[in-house]
Amino acid sequence: MDRPINAMEFEGEFSSCPRCAYRDGFHATFRQDGGVVRWLLTCPSCREVFDIGLTVEPGHPGGNKVLT
């Protein structure tokens, strides 16, 4: 992803784009960052990318991890 990522403070709801005011939700993008996966939100109208602090722990489908 070559577009800049805008860090945003999550305050109760994030359903409209702060840049272009699009209000019908976001596309999701996932990016590996060390031991976590960042869950980024992309506005489908202006394509601006936002990070509101969502992360997920990488694993296998269904939440199962491989134990070694």
Protein Blocks (a to p, Z undefined) as FASTA:
>chain_A
ZZdcdddddehiacbcfklopagbpadddddehjbccdddddfklopacdehiacdddde
hhiacdZZ
